[in-house]
């Protein structure tokens, strides 16, 4: 059983930045994939960014150049640096990890972009 705990969400003005953290109870190098997803009100959950075990990253088109996924292996933590935020980025952001063929999700952290 793996637990994922997100933190770092909050209220930010348009154009601002936030860094989300996802602390895993297991070794993140044991995961095939660590990813960030988001879900806005009335919309389906969507992939934002992902990092594979070897370090390869993948981003949704709508965040390319603005968001960066990274990890600290020693801390078993994955980060999402979000820059140039817009109101359209408002959503609950979820951390997901694929460990041994099973997907684990965090509880989510709210990000609100508003003036």
C-alpha positions as CSV (number, residue, x, y, z in Angstrom):
1,X,0.0,0.0,0.0
2,X,1.4,3.4,-1.0
3,X,0.1,6.7,0.3
4,X,0.5,10.0,-1.6
5,X,0.1,13.3,0.1
6,X,-0.1,16.5,-1.8
7,X,0.6,20.0,-0.5
8,X,1.3,23.5,-1.8
9,X,-2.0,24.5,-3.2
10,X,-3.7,27.8,-2.6
11,X,-4.9,31.0,-4.0
12,X,-2.7,32.9,-6.4
13,X,-3.1,35.8,-8.7
14,X,-3.0,35.4,-12.5
15,X,0.6,35.4,-13.7
16,X,1.7,34.0,-10.3
17,X,3.5,30.8,-9.4
18,X,3.0,27.8,-7.1
19,X,4.9,24.7,-6.4
20,X,3.0,21.5,-5.5
21,X,4.6,18.7,-3.6
22,X,3.6,15.0,-3.5
23,X,5.2,13.0,-0.7
24,X,5.1,9.2,-1.3
25,X,5.2,6.6,1.5
26,X,7.1,4.3,-0.9
27,X,10.2,4.7,-3.0
28,X,9.3,6.7,-6.0
29,X,11.9,4.9,-8.1
30,X,9.7,1.8,-7.6
31,X,7.0,3.5,-9.5
32,X,6.6,3.0,-13.2
33,X,5.2,6.5,-13.4
34,X,4.5,9.5,-11.2
35,X,2.1,12.1,-12.5
36,X,0.0,15.1,-11.8
37,X,-3.6,15.3,-12.9
38,X,-6.2,18.0,-12.4
39,X,-9.9,18.3,-12.3
40,X,-11.8,21.5,-12.7
41,X,-15.5,21.8,-11.6
42,X,-17.7,20.1,-14.1
43,X,-14.8,18.7,-16.1
44,X,-13.1,15.4,-16.4
45,X,-9.8,14.7,-14.7
46,X,-6.9,15.3,-17.1
47,X,-3.2,14.6,-17.2
48,X,-1.0,17.6,-16.5
49,X,2.5,16.2,-16.4
50,X,4.2,12.8,-15.9
51,X,7.6,11.5,-15.1
52,X,8.7,7.9,-15.9
53,X,11.1,5.9,-13.7
54,X,14.1,6.8,-15.9
55,X,13.4,10.5,-15.7
56,X,11.6,11.1,-19.0
57,X,8.9,13.6,-18.7
58,X,5.6,14.3,-20.6
59,X,3.4,17.4,-20.5
60,X,-0.1,18.3,-21.6
61,X,0.0,20.8,-24.4
62,X,-1.8,23.4,-22.3
63,X,1.1,23.5,-19.7
64,X,4.1,23.2,-21.9
65,X,6.6,25.9,-21.1
66,X,4.8,26.9,-17.9
67,X,4.8,23.8,-15.7
68,X,7.7,21.6,-14.7
69,X,7.6,18.2,-13.0
70,X,10.6,17.1,-11.0
71,X,11.5,14.8,-8.2
72,X,13.7,14.4,-5.1
73,X,14.5,10.7,-4.9
74,X,16.0,11.0,-1.4
75,X,12.8,12.5,-0.2
76,X,10.5,10.3,-2.2
77,X,8.8,13.5,-3.3
78,X,7.5,14.7,-6.7
79,X,7.0,18.4,-7.4
80,X,5.0,20.4,-9.9
81,X,6.3,23.9,-10.4
82,X,3.6,26.0,-12.0
83,X,4.4,29.4,-13.5
84,X,2.4,32.0,-15.5
85,X,-0.8,30.7,-13.9
86,X,-4.2,31.6,-15.5
87,X,-7.7,31.3,-14.2
88,X,-8.1,28.3,-16.5
89,X,-5.6,26.5,-14.3
90,X,-8.0,26.6,-11.4
91,X,-8.6,23.0,-10.3
92,X,-8.0,20.3,-7.8
93,X,-4.6,18.9,-8.5
94,X,-4.0,15.2,-7.8
95,X,-0.8,13.2,-7.6
96,X,-0.8,9.7,-9.0
97,X,1.7,6.9,-8.8
98,X,1.8,3.6,-10.7
99,X,3.4,1.1,-8.3
100,X,3.6,-2.6,-9.2
101,X,0.7,-2.4,-11.7
102,X,-1.6,-0.5,-9.4
103,X,-2.5,3.2,-9.5
104,X,-2.5,5.2,-6.3
105,X,-3.9,8.7,-5.9
106,X,-3.5,11.4,-3.4
107,X,-6.4,13.3,-1.9
108,X,-5.8,16.4,-4.0
109,X,-4.9,20.0,-3.4
110,X,-6.9,23.0,-4.5
111,X,-5.3,25.6,-6.8
112,X,-7.3,28.7,-7.4
113,X,-6.1,31.4,-9.7
114,X,-8.0,34.6,-9.3
115,X,-7.5,38.3,-8.8
